[in-house]
């Protein structure tokens, strides 16, 4: 092949950001030699060379966004015909030393194009239309013409567009393009907000039975995990995927819980599998492993897809109530706020008890208010129980 294009990274990913080149123009490379590291919405992936040869050119530099089927490298001494498209999935081994052809499917067998918090859903560029003179002006004024939307006929970029961008930059400073997880998260949140008919209901749950003479006896996150499993047993419609295009719903028996994890790079949602058929200790170990993998950016792509319902325990940081975003194809997300002391009526007396605020968002296109309320009621009833 003359050109090696960015391969299909699997799991719905359509683009990646170049982190570091491991070769330069003129280098001789071997088969499976790592040539570049790219950052997807979920991990940093090493891309190997599919063939031996001499590198004639590299396409893109560190920080550039490259899409599937766009050239990564050009090899010397090859035929001009382009046979370099490789469709496959980067192997999930730590060396990532091979590319294998694969069909990405969920453990459930459902062929669903899932959103992944932080993953790109589109593969199109923002194309800028401008004359050579306008491009020269933008270069002189140090304006990135690819960030502009043309106001001229047929969206042609004009002198005024370039000068306005330059003036804004001089007055307010340069824009910082969103990269990696934050860039993809911005796309997906906008799409989710646009598609879902979201409703949020709020309530408080008294959790004083979690506490004994020596203090708290329960892990809030794991109690929430268990309670969501109980809620899904009470109202199975909440553990589902909804296809808005075909107006069809798939109710799922196995509960794969997406758990939002906040990082400096943005929001990750690894998936804790089959929560109703595993004991709490096993689930806790699994969640700790997922969090560690997210922190190191070594989490396999398959561990970020296939969630059937989501938990956001934002209260570990701050905030009593929120308005969690339901991400398709799921239909529900539970948010838990900060545990705080509050005066409540208990057995006919005013007492101070620890209270956990809950914010439950659901997709009203497919879930009724009654179903959502009964789910939340079941969750709350489980949370009021004493710690094991």
Helices and strands as residue ranges (DSSP letters): E 3-5, E 15-21, E 28-29, E 34-39, E 44-48, E 53-58, E 65-67, E 71-75, E 89-90, E 99-100, H 132-140, G 145-147, G 153-155, H 159-172, H 180-195, E 198-206, G 208-210, E 211-212, E 215-216, H 220-234, G 236-238, E 240-243, E 248-251, E 257-263, E 266-272, G 275-277, H 280-296, G 301-304, E 309-312, G 314-316, E 332-336, E 340-346, E 349-363, H 369-383
